Amino acid sequence: MQLTYVVSELTTGLRRNLSMTVAVVVTMFVSLTLVGLGILLNAQADKAEEFWGDRLQITVFMCTDNSPGAGCIDGQATDAQKQQVEKVLSEHPEVEKFHFETSQEAYDKWREVYSADDESQQQVVEAIKPSDLAESYWITLKDPREFQGVKGAVGELPGVGSVRDLRQVLEPIYFWINAFKWGAIVIAGFLLFAAILQVGNTIRLAAFARRKEIGIMRLVGASSLYIQLPFLLEALFAALLGVLLAAGAIGVFLYVVVYRLLRPNSNLVAWVDWTDGAWAMGIVAVVGLALTLIPTLLLTRKYLKV
């Protein structure tokens, strides 16, 4: 196989179908960027759920030495008091499951989210120890509307500092995160379908423009791969450009929106990071290459009859 011929056919094909190639690249870029943003929003929803709990959860905070309230007059919750809470939760009909979070786990989660640039605030942050944070039970309910029974059953037990129910706060947050995520994925799906159609049109036009050369190559016994390779390389070129542009857009979104705007100004939740961005870019690369090369292999066999 002559490399010069393949390169020559690639450049000729790109020049002949420049407008179609640009259209494929732009469509791939926009659709893959939306796919990547959908993946980041899904990761953000997972992080929010891990930090705050989901809409089916309530949290029972046990007493610390500094907790106010009549149930905490004896200070730190004892093992016996925690066993009593666990017994009530295990037997309660509204509870699906629950898990215990230690003070150290709560501290690690808090430090992951909270940061302070101001020196005086940083001193306050450094002064807080794991023992200052309450141990807690994260309870998943069978029905999010049926929470008063659990709250009443454990709220007055000795050693319980408070019971937190964030459903009214979390519900609109999760709603909009999911709405944006699925909206981005649905729009991306339509655009990816449009990109596949454009790839098909590009191959059909290129095959028609080169019909004489293809006929001659068939007569002289050229292999299927030899005939298909220029078309595959054109599709690969467009896919790589679309993937690189989409990866760049995801990186810009992370740097500008997440790291420059959200992280410095909000410590309410753990935000997505570069690890999540790299994962999104990897999925985008696989999706972009697969949805370009696989249709190209199938369509070249149809249009080139090889």
C-alpha positions in Angstrom: 0.0 0.0 0.0 1.5 3.3 -1.0 1.4 5.8 1.8 1.7 8.8 -0.7 -1.4 7.7 -2.5 -3.4 7.5 0.8 -2.2 10.9 1.9 -2.9 12.4 -1.5 -6.4 11.0 -1.6 -7.0 12.2 2.0 -6.0 15.8 1.2 -8.0 15.7 -2.1 -11.1 14.4 -0.3 -10.9 17.0 2.4 -10.5 19.8 -0.2 -13.4 18.5 -2.3 -15.7 18.1 0.7 -14.5 21.0 2.8 -17.9 22.4 3.6 -19.3 18.9 4.5 -16.2 18.2 6.7 -16.6 21.5 8.5 -20.3 20.7 9.1 -19.4 17.3 10.5 -16.7 18.8 12.8 -19.0 21.5 14.1 -21.9 19.1 14.7 -19.6 16.6 16.5 -18.0 19.4 18.5 -21.4 20.7 19.8 -22.9 17.3 20.4 -19.9 15.9 22.1 -19.6 19.0 24.3 -23.2 18.5 25.4 -22.5 14.8 26.1 -19.5 15.8 28.2 -21.5 18.4 30.1 -24.2 15.8 30.7 -21.6 13.5 32.2 -20.2 16.3 34.4 -23.8 17.2 35.6 -24.3 13.5 36.5 -21.1 13.4 38.4 -22.1 16.7 40.2 -25.5 15.1 41.2 -23.6 12.1 42.6 -21.3 14.4 44.6 -24.2 16.4 45.9 -26.1 13.2 46.9 -23.0 11.9 48.6 -22.5 15.1 50.6 -26.1 16.1 51.4 -28.0 12.8 50.9 -30.8 12.3 48.5 -34.5 13.3 48.7 -35.3 10.0 50.5 -33.0 10.7 53.4 -33.1 12.4 56.7 -30.1 12.8 59.0 -30.0 12.2 62.8 -27.1 14.1 64.5 -25.9 12.7 67.8 -24.8 14.9 70.7 -21.3 16.3 71.1 -19.9 18.0 74.2 -20.9 21.3 72.7 -24.4 20.4 71.5 -27.3 22.5 72.9 -30.7 21.1 73.8 -32.3 19.0 76.5 -31.3 15.7 74.9 -27.6 16.6 75.1 -27.3 17.6 78.8 -25.0 14.6 79.4 -22.6 15.7 76.6 -21.2 13.3 74.1 -23.6 10.5 73.0 -22.8 7.2 74.6 -22.6 3.8 72.9 -25.7 2.7 74.7 -27.6 5.7 73.3 -26.4 5.0 69.8 -27.5 1.4 70.2 -30.9 2.6 71.2 -31.2 4.8 68.1 -30.1 1.9 65.9 -32.7 -0.4 67.5 -35.5 2.1 66.8 -34.4 2.6 63.2 -34.0 -1.1 62.6 -37.6 -1.7 63.8 -39.3 1.3 62.3 -41.6 0.5 59.3 -40.8 3.7 57.4 -37.0 3.1 57.3 -35.6 1.3 54.3 -32.0 1.4 55.4 -29.5 3.6 57.4 -25.8 4.0 57.8 -23.6 5.5 60.5 -21.1 8.3 59.8 -18.3 8.9 62.3 -17.0 12.3 63.3 -13.8 11.7 61.3 -15.8 10.9 58.2 -17.9 14.0 58.6 -14.7 16.1 59.1 -13.0 14.6 56.0 -16.1 15.4 54.0 -16.3 18.9 55.4 -12.6 19.7 54.7 -13.0 18.4 51.1 -15.6 21.1 50.5 -14.7 24.0 52.8 -11.7 26.2 52.1 -10.9 29.8 53.1 -8.5 32.2 51.5 -8.7 34.8 54.3 -6.0 34.2 56.9 -8.4 34.7 59.9 -11.0 32.4 58.4 -8.3 29.8 57.7 -7.3 29.9 61.4 -10.9 29.2 62.4 -10.9 26.3 59.9 -7.7 24.9 61.3 -9.0 25.2 64.9 -11.9 22.8 64.2 -11.2 19.2 65.1 -13.0 16.0 64.1 -14.3 15.7 67.6 -16.2 19.0 67.2 -18.4 17.5 64.5 -21.3 15.3 65.4 -21.7 11.6 64.6 -24.8 11.0 62.5 -27.2 8.4 61.1 -28.2 8.8 57.4 -31.6 7.3 57.0 -33.2 6.3 53.7 -36.9 6.3 53.8 -39.3 4.0 51.9 -41.5 7.0 51.1 -40.0 10.6 51.2 -43.4 12.0 52.2 -43.5 9.7 55.3 -40.8 11.1 57.5 -42.6 12.6 60.5 -42.9 9.1 62.2 -39.2 8.6 62.0 -38.5 12.1 63.1 -40.8 11.7 66.1 -39.4 8.3 67.0 -35.7 9.3 67.3 -35.9 13.1 67.8 -36.6 12.8 71.5 -34.2 10.0 72.3 -31.3 10.7 74.7 -28.1 11.5 72.9 -29.9 12.8 69.8 -29.0 16.5 69.1 -31.1 17.2 66.0 -32.9 15.6 63.1 -32.3 17.3 59.7 -34.7 17.0 56.8 -33.4 18.8 53.6 -36.0 17.6 51.2 -37.5 21.0 50.5 -34.0 22.4 49.9 -32.6 19.5 47.9 -35.6 18.7 45.7 -35.3 21.8 43.4 -31.5 21.4 43.2 -31.7 17.8 42.1 -34.6 18.7 39.8 -32.6 21.3 37.9 -29.4 19.2 37.8 -31.3 16.3 36.3 -33.2 18.6 33.9 -30.0 20.1 32.6 -28.3 16.7 32.4 -31.0 14.9 30.5 -31.7 18.0 28.3 -28.0 18.1 27.3 -28.0 14.3 26.6 -31.2 14.4 24.5 -30.0 17.4 22.4 -26.6 15.7 22.1 -28.3 12.6 20.8 -30.1 14.5 18.1 -26.9 16.2 17.1 -25.0 13.0 17.0 -27.6 11.5 14.8 -27.3 14.5 12.5 -23.5 14.0 12.5 -24.0 10.4 11.4 -26.2 11.5 8.5 -23.6 14.1 7.5 -20.9 11.4 7.5 -23.1 9.3 5.2 -23.7 12.2 2.8 -20.0 13.1 2.8 -19.1 9.5 1.9 -21.7 9.3 -0.8 -20.6 12.5 -2.4 -16.9 11.5 -2.1 -17.6 8.1 -3.6 -19.5 9.7 -6.5 -16.7 12.1 -7.2 -14.1 9.3 -7.3 -16.2 6.7 -9.1 -13.8 6.4 -12.0 -10.7 5.9 -9.7 -12.6 3.4 -7.6 -13.7 1.5 -10.7 -10.1 1.3 -12.0 -8.8 0.2 -8.6 -11.4 -2.6 -8.5 -10.3 -3.7 -12.0 -6.6 -3.9 -11.0 -7.5 -6.0 -7.9 -7.1 -3.4 -5.1 -8.1 -4.6 -1.7 -11.1 -3.4 0.1 -9.0 -1.7 2.8 -7.0 0.1 0.2 -10.1 1.6 -1.3 -11.8 2.3 2.0 -8.8 3.8 3.8 -9.0 7.4 2.4 -12.6 7.6 3.5 -11.8 6.2 6.9 -9.0 8.7 7.4 -11.3 11.6 6.4 -13.9 10.4 9.0 -11.1 10.0 11.6 -9.8 13.4 10.9 -13.2 15.0 11.4 -13.9 12.9 14.5 -10.5 13.8 16.1 -11.1 17.5 15.4 -14.6 17.3 17.0 -13.3 15.4 20.0 -10.4 17.8 20.6 -12.7 20.8 20.4 -15.2 19.2 22.7 -12.4 18.2 25.2 -11.2 21.8 25.1 -14.7 23.2 25.7 -15.1 20.8 28.7 -11.7 22.0 30.1 -12.6 25.6 29.6 -16.0 25.0 31.4 -14.2 23.4 34.3 -11.6 26.1 34.7 -13.8 29.1 34.2 -17.2 28.0 35.7 -16.2 25.5 38.3 -12.7 26.5 39.5 -13.0 30.3 39.0 -16.6 30.9 39.8 -18.2 28.1 41.8 -15.5 26.7 44.0 -14.1 30.0 45.4 -17.7 31.4 46.1 -19.5 28.4 47.4 -18.6 25.8 50.0 -22.1 24.2 50.2 -21.2 21.0 48.3 -18.2 19.2 46.7 -17.9 20.3 43.1 -16.7 18.3 40.2 -12.9 18.3 39.6 -10.4 17.6 36.9 -10.7 13.8 37.5 -14.4 14.0 36.6 -13.4 16.2 33.6 -10.8 13.6 32.4 -13.4 10.9 32.7 -15.9 13.0 30.7 -13.3 13.7 28.0 -12.4 10.0 27.8 -16.1 9.0 27.3 -16.5 11.8 24.7 -13.4 10.5 22.8 -14.7 7.0 22.7 -18.3 8.1 21.7 -17.0 10.5 19.0 -14.7 8.0 17.4 -17.1 5.1 17.6 -20.1 7.1 16.2 -17.9 8.2 13.3 -15.8 5.2 12.3 -18.4 2.5 12.7 -20.9 4.2 10.4 -18.1 5.0 8.0 -17.1 1.3 7.8 -20.7 0.3 7.1 -21.4 3.0 4.6 -18.3 2.6 2.6 -19.2 -1.0 2.0 -22.6 0.1 0.8 -21.5 3.0 -1.4 -18.2 1.6 -2.7 -19.4 -2.0 -3.1 -16.1 -3.4 -1.8 
